[in-house]
Amino acid sequence: MRARLLPNPDLSPNLLHLKDKLASINRPNEGDQVEAVVAILLWDAPRRGLQTLLVQRAEREGDPWSGQIGLPGGRVKQAIETPRIALHREVEEEVGLKLEEVGVELGSLSVGHPMRRMEMRVQPWVYGLRVKPKVSIGSEIAGSFWVNLAELPSKKKMSEITIRTQHWSVESFVVEGKVVWGFTYRVLTELIPILKASFEAS
């Protein structure tokens, strides 16, 4: 009797369960008509659980996300590339990772809109990493860090931020003194209960 090969055998059981859970969620097929993409890159750290990579954008004049904490990603070059090709390009440019070599696509989350660009549709894609990669940041990124997803709910708080002299009080996660808010906060807030459900079902 021939042994049945497991799909993506080099992914951890947690990541495989998450892939199944994401596949079971019905979403509108919006991913082909978006202006930007971001990647939730998940590494299942031994004895520590799932980690995701966040980046701090470089301070740049005219950039609406200058200096903010976010997920790797960026704009789709319309009529030139598909959203998935854009995602692979942006991840390599920003954090030096070739997704086709180190990652497996697990599924997508809801298309959303950044608060300051409501006309922009952004597709988040979830990728499982086979190994913890070496990050090499590009010119648009000031730094990067891994966060433990299981610890994020305990880091939730209201934060005061200032954008172009305007003061806002926003829901956020505060990680090592860094404020994660806005679109990135909403993406992670959508992902956390899906993770919990996938682990409970495993």
N, C-alpha and C positions, 0 to 999 in steps of 0.2 A: 504494500500500500504506500503510495507516494505521500510524503509529508506536505501539508498545506503551508505555503509560504505566507507569513504575516505581512500585511502592508506596512511599508516603511519600518522595517524591524529595528532600525537604529534610533527611532524616536522612543521616548520613555512611555510607559503605559498611561501616565497622566495626560500626555500630549495626544496620544491616540484616542483616549476617551473624549478629550475636548474636540477633536476632529469629528467624532461621531455626533457629539452634541450640537455642534455648529451646523452640521449637515441636516439635522432634524428640525432646525428653525426655518420656517418659511419666511423669506424676505422678497420684496419686490426686486425684479431684476434691473437695478438702477446702475450697476457698476460699470456699464459701457458708456454711460452718458454723464461723466463727471469731469470736473475741471482740475481736481487735485487728488492725490492718494497719500496715505500714510501707512506705515507698517508697525504692527505690534509684534515685536520679535521676542519669542518666549524661549527661555532656557530653563530646563528643569534641573536645578542645582541639587546634587546629592545631599540629602538630609536637611535641605533648606527650603525646598519647594520652588514654585515657578517664579522666575525673575523676568522683568522686561526692561528693555533698554530705552532710556529717555535721553534727550539731547538738550543742550542749552544753545540757542541760536546766538550767533555773533551779533554784536551791536552794529547796526548798519542804518545809515540815514535813508529814510523813505521806506524801510521794511516795516510793515504793520506788526510783525511778530519779532521785531528786534529785541534780543536779549531774553526772550521768553523760553520756558521749558516746554518741549513738545516731543512728538514722535518723529522718527526719520521719515522723510517724504517730501513731496513738493508738487508742482504743477505738471499737468499732462500737456505735452506739446501737441495741440490739436491738429488733426489731419496728418500728423507725422508718425505718432506712436499710439499704441493702445494703453489703457490705464495700467495693465500689468507690466508692460515693457517700461513705462514711466516709473513704476514703483521700483523695479530692479535697478534702473539707472540711478534714481535718486538715492536709494540705500547705498549703492556703491560709492556715489559721489560724496555723500555726507558722512558715512561711517566706515567705508572701505570694505563692506561685506558683499560677496557675490552670492545672492540668495539661491541661485540654482546649484551652488556647491555646498552651502552649509544649512540651507533651510528647506522645509516642506510646507506648502500652503495648506493651512488647516481649515480656512473658511473666511467669511467676511462678517463685519458688523454693519450697523445701519449707516446709510449715507447721511451725513450731517452737514451743518453750515457753521463756519466760524462766526462768532458774534460780530466781528468787524467787517465781515465779507459775506453777508447773508445771501448774496446772489451766487456764491461759490458752493458747488456740491463737492464734498470730499468723501472718498470711499476708504474706510479702514479695512485692511486685510491682516489676518492673523497668520503668523508663520511660526512653526516649531523649528528649533535649531537642533541639529544633530550633535553639535559640540559647542562649547562656549567659545565664541570667536574672539580673535584679537581685533579690537576696534581701532581704526585709524581715521581720525576725524578730518573732514575737508575744510575748506576756507570759510564756508558759511556757518560752521559750527564752532562754538567756543569751548565746549566740553561735553562729556557724556557720562552717564552713571547708570548702574543697574539698581532696580528697586524690587523688593519682595512683594508680590501682589497680595499675599495673605495678610501682610502688615498694613496695607494701605487704609482699610477702614478705620483703624485706630489713629490715623494721621489726618483725619478729616476735620476741617475747621473753616470758619469764615476768615478771610484775609482781606486786608486793605491794599489795593493796588492803585497806581497812578499811571494814566495814559494821556500823554499830551496835556498835562495840567488838570485833567479830569480825575476825580477820585471815585473809586468804585469799591463796594464791599461784595466779595464774591465767594461762593463755595469753592473749596480747594482741598487738595492734599498738600501737607507741608512735609517735605522729605529732606532731611539734612539742611534745613533752613531754606530750601528752595520751594517756591510756590508753584504747584501744578494746578492750573485752573483752565477755564474756557473749554475749547473743543477737546483738548487732551483729557481734561478732567471728565468730560461727559463720555468719551470713549472708554476710559478705564472703569467708570461707574457702570457702563453697560456690560463690560466684560466680567466683572467680579462675580455677580450672581450666576452667570453662565458657567463659570469655573466651579463654583460651589455645587451647582446642580449636576455637573458632569462627574465630580468626585463622589457625590452622594450616590449616584447611579452605578458607580464602578464597583 
